[in-house]
Structure formats: C-alpha cells, structure tokens
Amino acid sequence: MGILDFFKKTPAPVNKSSRRGYAAANPGRLFADFDGSNSSADGELKDALGKIRNRSRSLARDNEYARRYLNLLKTNVVGERGLGLQVKALDSNDKLDLLGNQMVESAFKKWGKLGNPTVDGKMSWVDAQKLAIETLARDGELFIVKHRGREFHDTFSLEFLEADQVDETLNAKNKDGNEIRMGVEVDKFRRPVAYHVLGYHPGDFEQSTASYGKKHTRVPADRIIHVFVQLRAGQTRGEPWMAPALLAVKQLGALREASVINARIGASKMGFFTSPAGDGFTSDDLDEQTPIMEAEPGTFHQLPQGVEFSSFDPQYPNNELGEFHKVVLKGIASGLGVSYTSLSNDLEATSYSSIRQGALEERDAYKNLQVFMVEHFARPIYEAWLGASMEFGTLPLPVRKFDKFAEASEFRGKAWSWVDPLKEMNAAILGMKSGVISIQDVAGQYGKDVEELFAQIQKDKALAEQFGLQYALEPFAAQFVAINPDVNNLADSAAPNV
C-alpha cells in the first residue's frame, strides 16, 4: 500500500438487504405522501367515526348514486317479502313436527305484521329489515334495544337507536377492570357487557332536548343487538360501508354539477364589451357599475366606435366527459361492492354473457349479506321473540321445547329471476337428470324450501279438483322433459332417466 492510499476515501458499505426489501415500503420521493397508519381499529375510528357517518348520511340524502346503492341493498338483500322463517323441528319419530312448526311460523308471521315488531308501532317485520340494512350501509352499525312487556304483542318489541345515541366520545377505564370504548363497555376479552346510551339524539332540535343534560344510561349488553361488519381484530364500532367510495362519490357529484352549470352558461352565449378607454358604451342596465346589455334572438346591435365584443363560449363539457364519468363510476361501484351496470343503470354495449356474469357475481355478494343479516339480525330477534312468546303463553308450546324450535329454524332470503329463464331451466333439468343437483337446489334458487314447494303443489291439485278441473301438469313424472328438445336429447344421452 502506497503512502497516498491513506488519503483515499473508503466507499460506504452497500446494504444488500435494502435491495431485497418490499417495493411497497420504498421510502423514495414518489412515496413521500403515502403515509400508513399503525393505529388500532378503534384508534382510527375514535376521531373519524362521527364525521364519516355524517358525510355518508349527507350523500344518502342528496346523491343519486348513494341512494341507488342503498335501494339496491334493500331490493336484493331484503326484497319485497324479507327473510322468511322456515321451521323444521322433528318429532319423537324423527319426522317433521308439522303441527308445531306451523304454529311457530304462524305466530311469528302474526308478530311481524305492521305495528307489532317495533315499540313505535310504525313498522312491519319487512320494514324493520329494510331499515336495518340501510342503516348498516349508511351508518356502519345498527343498535336495537329489546323490550319486554305486556303492552307489546307477544310481550316483545324492538326499539331502533341511531348510532349517535351510543356516545362515541365516551371513553373511560372502570375500577372493575372494564373499559368503555366509544360508548361500549367491554371486559378484558373485549366482549361487550353494556352500552352507555344517551337519553336523546344529540342532533335533535333544541326544543326537545333542552331539558336533558348529557346523561348516559347503562344498558346491559343482553338487551342490545349491536350489528356491524368487523373488519379488524379488536374493533368495537362499525365503519360506514360507503367509506371507501365517499370521496369519489362526492367529487363526481361536484363535477357533474359544475358540468351542468357550465353547459347552461355556454348555451347562453354570453360575452363582454371592451374599449380602450373603458367607456363609450350605453347599456340597458348596471350591475355593480358594470354595463349590461340584454340581447334577444334574431337581433343585431351596432356598437359605438372603439367598442369591441369578446364572446364567452365555454366548451366544457366535451366529448370526453362521458367516458371519464364512466371510469370514475366503475371505481365507485367496485368500492361499494356492486356492479357498474346496476349502479349506473347503463346497459349500453352489454351482452347476455356479460350481464349474466356480472349478475352472478353481484348476487353472490348479496347472498353473503343475507347470511350476515340472518346470523346477526334475524336469528337473535327470532330467538328473543320465541322465548318471550313461550314464557308469556301466547305461543301454546312449553318453554322446555325452546331449543327444539330455535335450533331447527332457518331463514330464507330473496331469490332472483334468471337472466335467461329458458336456458337456466333447461340447465337445471339437465343437472337433476345427471344427479349433480337436487330439487331442493333448484327450489332454493327461487327462495323456496322443497317442503313448501311440495305443499303448494298439493294445494294446487286440491284446488283444481274442487273446481272440477283436471290438473294437467305433473312435475314429478317418471321422466323430466326439458323445455328445449335439443337440451332434452342432450340430457337423454348424458344420463339415464330418473
């Protein structure tokens, strides 16, 4: 080593591990504004929940696409008849207890009539379901108080609370070790044990709340049904479902409003009069010392010497607006979990296969929501009603049979009509002949139970005989006959007859 080598700079060691890191963690300038968050689920919701909920409600009131989304949920998750109860309890001979099942179903249907399910007497069971799904999507969570008393039908009724009444600003540590997190009191396992409810809506008008202070009532958790989609472990309150799309929906609405206003201005063909000295023009009127001249169609005016006319002719919206609007709306539809076609009502340039594929994927999402509504909303309410009606005696069944009828009950949601009924029905017949699907599978696509289907066919036959008519249709003959002869021939060659 030469003596001058001591003055040479030693190159810095290369950190080879940084080259093998995740590209998503790149700290470069292109990611300078991409800050993540290490907060917990409650930490992120604590200060943002109220604002997100209020913005979601604002769009639900004023934005047509937000309202369309909520209507899609009510139409497809609940439907016109709502979640229907089916009881399939067995008797001691392991056969369907037809009498007991019918008693439970009839009593629950009677409780679900208009005026019975809620304490205010304003809703039916279907109305309650529609309010529930809209509240979940708009506010992110649903609170229901279960009431017992002789003044209610079957001594049981529901009270819907808006999320504002469970005070998300209330956070405390109790001496018993429980913790209040955004108005929900939880134990060491984060299991809710109570809810701290305001006696009034904090946003109600002053006349009705002037006599109230900010007082909370501690309601035990077994009296509250709190429904929300849990997105992270340890999450205590629900996030509005429209949250991922709120900004895009708002900005798109503002863009469309500006485009409409700009189009109106452009259609007016306004302009300005200019002169070197700024005077010399006599107008019809003055607006804040600015000369104004009104022109009627088909008229011409001679301008004074030195005065020129500069037209104001905005060209926006242009031909690119429609395509840009469609691209943004597709992203909004993805954020809301619905198809672009359904959200926009745009059937332009669509085919049978594309509509069918989109409809099937969207229906799978609705079916998942139906299962969620059954598990978190319908079943808890049904079991609470069943216990109350048995204890009070309005349902003439002993309380000891509660488990029998509670565990053997299920709810069936809305079914959908097929995109092409002929093709789908022939495919179902082929599937049954091949032995890969059953009659129950096909009936389930119509939202029916096979027992209900058989019973209805028997009623049709009996009614035909009563009127002296011959029932010409025999759905369960020795051989299924397809509607389309080509499909029937294919079925005959594919599998033996059943």
C-alpha positions as CSV (number, residue, x, y, z in Angstrom):
1,M,0.0,0.0,0.0
2,G,1.4,3.4,-1.0
3,I,1.6,6.3,1.4
4,L,-1.1,8.2,-0.6
5,D,-3.5,5.4,-0.2
6,F,-4.3,6.6,3.3
7,F,-5.9,9.7,1.9
8,K,-8.3,7.9,-0.4
9,K,-12.0,7.7,0.7
10,T,-13.2,4.3,1.7
11,P,-16.5,3.6,-0.1
12,A,-19.5,3.1,2.1
13,P,-20.6,-0.5,2.6
14,V,-23.6,-1.4,0.4
15,N,-26.7,-2.5,2.4
16,K,-27.6,-5.5,0.3
17,S,-30.6,-6.3,2.5
18,S,-32.3,-3.0,1.4
19,R,-32.3,-4.1,-2.2
20,R,-34.2,-7.2,-1.2
21,G,-36.9,-5.2,0.7
22,Y,-40.6,-4.8,-0.3
23,A,-41.2,-2.3,-3.1
24,A,-44.3,-1.2,-1.3
25,A,-42.1,0.0,1.6
26,N,-39.9,2.1,-0.7
27,P,-39.2,5.5,1.0
28,G,-38.4,7.3,-2.2
29,R,-39.8,10.6,-3.3
30,L,-42.6,9.0,-5.2
31,F,-44.0,7.6,-1.9
32,A,-43.4,10.7,0.2
33,D,-47.1,11.4,0.5
34,F,-48.0,7.7,1.1
35,D,-48.1,7.5,4.9
36,G,-49.6,4.5,6.5
37,S,-51.1,4.1,10.0
38,N,-50.1,1.8,12.8
39,S,-53.2,2.8,14.9
40,S,-55.6,0.1,16.1
41,A,-59.1,-0.2,14.6
42,D,-60.6,1.8,17.4
43,G,-57.7,4.3,17.3
44,E,-58.6,5.1,13.7
45,L,-62.3,5.2,14.3
46,K,-62.3,7.2,17.5
47,D,-61.9,10.7,16.0
48,A,-63.2,9.9,12.5
49,L,-66.4,7.9,13.0
50,G,-68.7,10.8,13.5
51,K,-67.5,12.7,10.5
52,I,-67.6,9.7,8.2
53,R,-71.1,8.8,9.3
54,N,-72.4,12.4,8.8
55,R,-70.8,12.5,5.3
56,S,-72.3,9.2,4.4
57,R,-75.8,10.4,5.5
58,S,-75.4,13.6,3.5
59,L,-74.7,11.6,0.3
60,A,-77.6,9.3,1.1
61,R,-79.9,12.3,1.2
62,D,-78.5,14.3,-1.8
63,N,-76.6,12.0,-4.1
64,E,-78.4,9.8,-6.6
65,Y,-75.8,7.1,-6.8
66,A,-75.6,6.8,-3.0
67,R,-79.4,6.5,-2.9
68,R,-79.3,3.9,-5.7
69,Y,-76.8,1.8,-3.7
70,L,-79.0,1.8,-0.6
71,N,-82.0,0.9,-2.7
72,L,-80.1,-2.0,-4.3
73,L,-79.3,-3.4,-0.9
74,K,-82.9,-3.2,0.2
75,T,-84.2,-4.7,-3.0
76,N,-81.7,-7.6,-3.2
77,V,-80.8,-8.4,0.4
78,V,-84.3,-8.0,1.9
79,G,-86.6,-8.0,-1.1
80,E,-90.4,-7.5,-1.1
81,R,-91.1,-10.3,1.4
82,G,-88.0,-10.1,3.6
83,L,-86.2,-13.0,5.2
84,G,-88.8,-15.8,5.6
85,L,-88.8,-18.2,8.6
86,Q,-88.8,-21.9,8.0
87,V,-89.1,-24.2,11.0
88,K,-88.1,-27.9,10.5
89,A,-88.2,-29.4,14.0
90,L,-88.6,-33.1,14.3
91,D,-91.0,-35.1,16.5
92,S,-90.1,-38.2,18.5
93,N,-90.3,-40.4,15.4
94,D,-87.7,-38.2,13.6
95,K,-90.4,-36.9,11.2
96,L,-91.3,-33.3,10.7
97,D,-93.4,-31.9,13.5
98,L,-95.8,-30.3,11.1
99,L,-98.2,-29.0,13.7
100,G,-95.6,-27.5,15.9
101,N,-93.7,-26.0,13.1
102,Q,-96.8,-24.4,11.6
103,M,-97.7,-22.9,15.0
104,V,-94.3,-21.2,15.3
105,E,-94.3,-20.0,11.8
106,S,-97.8,-18.6,12.0
107,A,-97.2,-16.9,15.4
108,F,-94.0,-15.2,14.1
109,K,-95.8,-14.1,11.0
110,K,-98.5,-12.5,13.1
111,W,-95.9,-10.8,15.3
112,G,-94.3,-9.4,12.1
113,K,-97.5,-7.6,10.9
114,L,-97.5,-3.8,10.8
115,G,-97.5,-2.2,14.2
116,N,-96.1,-5.2,16.2
117,P,-92.4,-5.5,15.8
118,T,-91.3,-2.0,17.0
119,V,-92.2,0.0,20.0
120,D,-93.4,3.0,18.0
121,G,-95.8,0.8,16.0
122,K,-94.7,2.2,12.7
123,M,-93.1,-0.8,11.1
124,S,-93.6,-4.4,10.0
125,W,-91.0,-7.1,10.1
126,V,-90.1,-6.4,6.5
127,D,-89.9,-2.7,7.2
128,A,-87.6,-3.4,10.1
129,Q,-85.3,-5.5,7.9
130,K,-85.1,-2.7,5.2
131,L,-84.3,-0.1,7.8
132,A,-81.7,-2.4,9.3
133,I,-79.8,-2.9,6.0
134,E,-79.9,0.7,5.1
135,T,-78.7,1.8,8.5
136,L,-75.8,-0.7,8.3
137,A,-74.7,0.6,4.9
138,R,-75.1,4.3,5.7
139,D,-74.0,4.4,9.3
140,G,-71.9,1.3,9.5
141,E,-73.6,-0.2,12.5
142,L,-77.0,-0.9,14.0
143,F,-78.3,-0.7,17.5
144,I,-81.6,-2.3,18.7
145,V,-83.0,-2.4,22.2
146,K,-85.0,-5.5,23.1
147,H,-88.1,-4.6,25.2
148,R,-90.3,-7.0,27.2
149,G,-93.8,-6.0,28.5
150,R,-97.5,-6.8,28.4
151,E,-98.2,-3.7,26.3
152,F,-96.4,-5.4,23.3
153,H,-97.6,-8.2,21.1
154,D,-96.2,-11.4,22.5
155,T,-94.7,-9.2,25.2
156,F,-91.8,-8.5,22.9
157,S,-90.8,-5.5,20.7
158,L,-87.8,-3.7,19.3
159,E,-86.5,-0.1,19.5
160,F,-84.1,1.1,16.9
161,L,-81.4,3.5,18.1
162,E,-79.3,5.7,15.9
163,A,-75.6,5.3,16.4
164,D,-75.3,8.9,17.7
165,Q,-77.1,7.9,20.9
166,V,-74.3,5.4,21.8
167,D,-71.8,8.2,22.6
168,E,-68.6,7.5,20.7
169,T,-66.9,10.3,22.6
170,L,-67.3,8.4,25.9
171,N,-64.0,6.6,26.8
172,A,-63.0,5.6,30.3
173,K,-61.4,2.9,32.4
174,N,-63.6,1.5,35.1
175,K,-62.4,0.4,38.6
176,D,-63.7,-3.1,38.0
177,G,-61.3,-3.5,35.0
178,N,-63.9,-3.0,32.3
179,E,-63.2,-0.3,29.7
180,I,-65.6,2.0,27.9
181,R,-64.5,2.3,24.3
182,M,-66.6,4.8,22.3
183,G,-69.6,4.2,24.5
184,V,-69.3,0.4,24.6
185,E,-68.3,-1.1,27.8
186,V,-66.1,-4.2,27.3
187,D,-64.4,-6.7,29.6
188,K,-60.8,-7.9,29.4
189,F,-61.6,-10.0,26.4
190,R,-63.2,-7.1,24.6
191,R,-66.6,-8.7,24.9
192,P,-69.4,-6.1,25.2
193,V,-71.0,-6.1,28.7
194,A,-73.0,-2.8,28.4
195,Y,-73.8,0.1,26.2
196,H,-73.8,3.7,27.5
197,V,-76.8,5.3,25.7
198,L,-77.8,9.0,25.7
199,G,-81.4,9.6,26.6
200,Y,-81.9,11.8,23.4
201,H,-80.4,12.2,20.0
202,P,-77.5,14.7,20.3
203,G,-78.5,16.2,16.9
204,D,-82.2,16.6,17.7
205,F,-83.8,20.1,17.6
206,E,-83.3,22.2,20.8
207,Q,-86.9,22.2,21.9
208,S,-87.0,18.5,22.7
209,T,-83.5,18.3,24.2
210,A,-83.3,21.5,26.3
211,S,-84.3,19.6,29.5
212,Y,-81.7,16.9,29.0
213,G,-78.1,17.0,30.1
214,K,-75.5,14.8,28.7
215,K,-76.6,11.8,30.8
216,H,-75.9,8.2,29.9
217,T,-78.0,5.2,30.7
218,R,-76.0,2.0,31.1
219,V,-77.9,-0.7,29.2
220,P,-76.7,-4.3,29.7
221,A,-75.4,-6.0,26.6
222,D,-78.0,-8.8,26.7
223,R,-80.7,-6.1,25.9
224,I,-78.9,-4.6,23.0
225,I,-78.4,-6.1,19.5
226,H,-75.3,-4.4,18.0
227,V,-74.7,-5.3,14.4
228,F,-71.7,-4.3,12.3
229,V,-69.1,-5.9,10.0
230,Q,-65.9,-6.5,11.9
231,L,-63.0,-5.6,9.6
232,R,-60.2,-5.8,12.1
233,A,-59.5,-7.6,15.3
234,G,-60.5,-5.7,18.4
235,Q,-62.9,-3.4,16.5
236,T,-65.6,-2.0,18.8
237,R,-67.7,0.2,16.5
238,G,-68.7,-0.2,12.8
239,E,-67.4,1.6,9.8
240,P,-69.9,3.0,7.3
241,W,-69.9,0.8,4.2
242,M,-69.7,3.7,1.8
243,A,-66.5,5.0,3.4
244,P,-64.1,3.7,0.7
245,A,-66.2,5.5,-2.0
246,L,-67.2,8.6,-0.2
247,L,-64.6,11.0,-1.7
248,A,-65.1,9.7,-5.2
249,V,-68.9,9.9,-5.0
250,K,-68.7,13.5,-3.6
251,Q,-66.2,14.7,-6.2
252,L,-68.1,13.0,-9.1
253,G,-71.2,14.8,-7.9
254,A,-69.4,18.1,-7.8
255,L,-68.0,17.5,-11.3
256,R,-71.4,16.8,-12.7
257,E,-72.9,19.8,-11.1
258,A,-70.2,22.1,-12.4
259,S,-70.6,20.5,-15.9
260,V,-74.3,21.2,-15.9
261,I,-73.8,24.8,-14.8
262,N,-71.0,25.3,-17.4
263,A,-73.3,23.9,-20.1
264,R,-76.0,26.3,-19.1
265,I,-73.6,29.2,-19.3
266,G,-72.3,28.0,-22.6
267,A,-75.8,27.8,-24.0
268,S,-76.4,31.4,-23.0
269,K,-73.6,32.6,-25.3
270,M,-72.5,35.5,-23.1
271,G,-69.8,37.9,-23.9
272,F,-68.1,41.2,-22.9
273,F,-67.8,44.7,-24.4
274,T,-64.3,46.1,-24.4
275,S,-63.0,49.5,-25.4
276,P,-59.5,51.1,-25.0
277,A,-60.8,53.8,-22.7
278,G,-63.3,51.6,-20.8
279,D,-66.2,53.9,-21.7
280,G,-68.3,54.9,-24.7
281,F,-70.9,52.2,-24.4
282,T,-74.5,52.8,-23.3
283,S,-76.1,49.8,-21.7
284,D,-79.6,48.7,-20.7
285,D,-78.8,48.3,-17.0
286,L,-76.0,48.5,-14.5
287,D,-74.9,45.7,-12.2
288,E,-72.4,46.9,-9.6
289,Q,-71.4,49.7,-12.0
290,T,-70.8,47.2,-14.9
291,P,-72.8,48.0,-18.1
292,I,-75.1,45.2,-19.1
293,M,-76.9,44.8,-22.4
294,E,-79.6,42.2,-23.0
295,A,-80.0,40.6,-26.5
296,E,-83.0,38.9,-27.9
297,P,-82.8,36.1,-30.5
298,G,-82.5,37.3,-34.1
299,T,-81.4,40.9,-33.2
300,F,-78.3,42.8,-34.1
301,H,-76.7,45.8,-32.4
302,Q,-74.3,48.4,-33.7
303,L,-71.5,49.0,-31.3
304,P,-70.1,52.5,-30.7
305,Q,-66.7,53.4,-32.1
306,G,-63.9,51.8,-30.2
307,V,-66.0,49.2,-28.6
308,E,-65.4,45.5,-29.4
309,F,-67.3,42.4,-28.4
310,S,-65.4,39.4,-26.8
311,S,-67.5,36.3,-26.7
312,F,-67.5,34.0,-23.6
313,D,-68.1,30.5,-25.0
314,P,-67.0,27.7,-22.6
315,Q,-66.6,24.4,-24.5
316,Y,-66.8,22.1,-21.4
317,P,-68.4,19.6,-21.0
318,N,-66.8,18.0,-24.0
319,N,-67.0,14.5,-25.6
320,E,-64.5,13.1,-23.0
321,L,-66.8,13.8,-20.0
322,G,-69.0,10.7,-20.6
323,E,-66.0,8.3,-20.7
324,F,-64.4,9.9,-17.7
325,H,-67.6,9.8,-15.8
326,K,-68.0,6.1,-16.6
327,V,-64.4,5.3,-15.4
328,V,-64.9,7.1,-12.1
329,L,-68.3,5.4,-11.6
330,K,-66.8,2.0,-12.2
331,G,-64.3,2.6,-9.4
332,I,-67.2,3.8,-7.1
333,A,-69.1,0.6,-7.9
334,S,-66.1,-1.5,-7.0
335,G,-65.7,0.3,-3.7
336,L,-69.4,-0.3,-2.9
337,G,-69.3,-3.9,-3.9
338,V,-72.0,-3.7,-6.6
339,S,-71.8,-3.9,-10.4
340,Y,-71.3,-0.8,-12.6
341,T,-74.4,-1.8,-14.6
342,S,-76.6,-2.0,-11.5
343,L,-75.3,1.2,-10.0
344,S,-75.5,3.3,-13.2
345,N,-78.4,1.7,-15.0
346,D,-76.2,1.7,-18.1
347,L,-77.0,-1.3,-20.3
348,E,-75.2,0.2,-23.3
349,A,-72.8,-2.2,-25.2
350,T,-73.7,-5.2,-22.9
351,S,-74.3,-8.8,-24.0
352,Y,-76.1,-11.7,-22.4
353,S,-72.9,-13.3,-21.2
354,S,-71.5,-10.2,-19.7
355,I,-74.8,-9.3,-17.9
356,R,-75.1,-12.9,-16.7
357,Q,-71.5,-13.0,-15.3
358,G,-71.9,-9.6,-13.6
359,A,-75.3,-10.6,-12.2
360,L,-74.0,-13.9,-10.8
361,E,-71.0,-12.2,-9.1
362,E,-73.2,-9.5,-7.6
363,R,-75.8,-12.0,-6.4
364,D,-73.1,-13.9,-4.6
365,A,-72.3,-10.7,-2.7
366,Y,-75.9,-10.2,-1.9
367,K,-76.2,-13.8,-0.7
368,N,-73.3,-13.2,1.7
369,L,-75.1,-10.2,3.1
370,Q,-78.2,-12.3,3.5
371,V,-76.3,-14.8,5.6
372,F,-74.8,-12.0,7.6
373,M,-78.3,-10.5,8.2
374,V,-79.7,-13.8,9.3
375,E,-76.9,-14.6,11.8
376,H,-76.5,-11.1,13.3
377,F,-80.0,-9.6,13.0
378,A,-82.9,-12.0,12.2
379,R,-81.9,-15.0,14.3
380,P,-81.2,-13.1,17.5
381,I,-84.5,-11.3,17.2
382,Y,-86.4,-14.5,16.4
383,E,-84.9,-16.4,19.4
384,A,-85.7,-13.5,21.7
385,W,-89.3,-13.4,20.4
386,L,-89.6,-17.2,20.7
387,G,-88.5,-17.1,24.3
388,A,-90.9,-14.3,25.2
389,S,-93.9,-15.8,23.5
390,M,-93.3,-19.2,25.1
391,E,-92.9,-17.7,28.6
392,F,-96.0,-15.4,28.2
393,G,-98.1,-18.2,26.7
394,T,-99.1,-16.6,23.5
395,L,-97.4,-19.4,21.7
396,P,-99.0,-22.6,23.2
397,L,-95.8,-24.6,23.4
398,P,-93.9,-25.4,26.6
399,V,-90.7,-23.4,27.3
400,R,-88.7,-26.7,27.6
401,K,-89.1,-27.0,23.8
402,F,-87.4,-23.7,23.1
403,D,-84.1,-25.4,21.9
404,K,-86.1,-27.8,19.7
405,F,-87.7,-25.0,17.7
406,A,-84.9,-22.5,17.9
407,E,-82.2,-24.8,16.6
408,A,-84.4,-26.3,13.8
409,S,-85.3,-22.9,12.3
410,E,-83.7,-21.1,9.4
411,F,-84.4,-18.0,7.4
412,R,-84.5,-17.9,3.6
413,G,-83.7,-14.8,1.7
414,K,-84.9,-13.3,-1.5
415,A,-84.3,-15.2,-4.7
416,W,-83.6,-13.8,-8.2
417,S,-85.1,-14.4,-11.5
418,W,-82.7,-15.8,-14.1
419,V,-81.2,-13.7,-16.8
420,D,-82.5,-16.2,-19.5
421,P,-85.1,-18.4,-17.8
422,L,-85.3,-20.9,-20.7
423,K,-81.6,-21.6,-20.7
424,E,-81.3,-21.7,-16.9
425,M,-84.3,-24.0,-16.5
426,N,-83.0,-26.4,-19.1
427,A,-79.7,-26.4,-17.4
428,A,-81.4,-27.2,-14.1
429,I,-83.3,-30.1,-15.6
430,L,-80.0,-31.5,-17.1
431,G,-78.4,-31.1,-13.7
432,M,-81.1,-33.0,-11.9
433,K,-81.1,-35.8,-14.5
434,S,-77.3,-36.1,-14.1
435,G,-77.6,-36.3,-10.4
436,V,-75.4,-33.3,-9.6
437,I,-78.2,-31.1,-8.2
438,S,-81.5,-31.8,-6.4
439,I,-85.0,-30.4,-6.4
440,Q,-84.1,-28.5,-3.2
441,D,-81.2,-26.8,-5.0
442,V,-83.4,-25.6,-7.8
443,A,-86.2,-24.6,-5.4
444,G,-83.7,-22.7,-3.3
445,Q,-82.8,-20.5,-6.3
446,Y,-86.4,-19.3,-6.1
447,G,-86.2,-18.7,-2.4
448,K,-88.4,-21.7,-1.6
449,D,-88.0,-24.8,0.6
450,V,-88.7,-28.1,-1.1
451,E,-91.3,-28.9,1.7
452,E,-93.0,-25.6,0.9
453,L,-92.9,-26.4,-2.8
454,F,-94.5,-29.8,-2.4
455,A,-97.2,-28.4,-0.1
456,Q,-98.0,-25.7,-2.7
457,I,-98.3,-28.3,-5.5
458,Q,-100.7,-30.4,-3.4
459,K,-102.8,-27.3,-2.7
460,D,-102.9,-26.5,-6.4
461,K,-104.1,-30.0,-7.2
462,A,-106.8,-29.9,-4.4
463,L,-108.0,-26.5,-5.6
464,A,-108.3,-27.8,-9.2
465,E,-110.3,-30.8,-8.1
466,Q,-112.6,-28.5,-6.0
467,F,-113.4,-26.6,-9.2
468,G,-113.8,-29.7,-11.2
469,L,-110.7,-29.1,-13.3
470,Q,-108.1,-31.6,-14.3
471,Y,-104.5,-30.9,-13.2
472,A,-102.7,-31.3,-16.5
473,L,-99.2,-30.7,-15.2
474,E,-97.4,-33.4,-13.4
475,P,-94.0,-32.0,-12.3
476,F,-92.6,-35.2,-10.8
477,A,-93.3,-37.8,-13.6
478,A,-91.2,-40.8,-14.3
479,Q,-89.1,-38.6,-16.7
480,F,-88.2,-35.0,-16.7
481,V,-88.9,-33.4,-20.1
482,A,-86.8,-30.4,-21.0
483,I,-88.5,-27.3,-22.5
484,N,-86.0,-27.3,-25.4
485,P,-86.0,-30.6,-27.3
486,D,-82.3,-30.2,-28.1
487,V,-81.4,-29.9,-24.4
488,N,-83.7,-32.9,-23.7
489,N,-81.8,-35.0,-26.2
490,L,-78.6,-33.9,-24.7
491,A,-79.9,-34.9,-21.2
492,D,-81.0,-38.3,-22.5
493,S,-77.6,-39.0,-24.0
494,A,-75.8,-37.7,-20.9
495,A,-77.5,-39.7,-18.1
496,P,-80.2,-42.3,-17.6
497,N,-83.7,-41.2,-16.9
498,V,-84.9,-40.8,-13.3
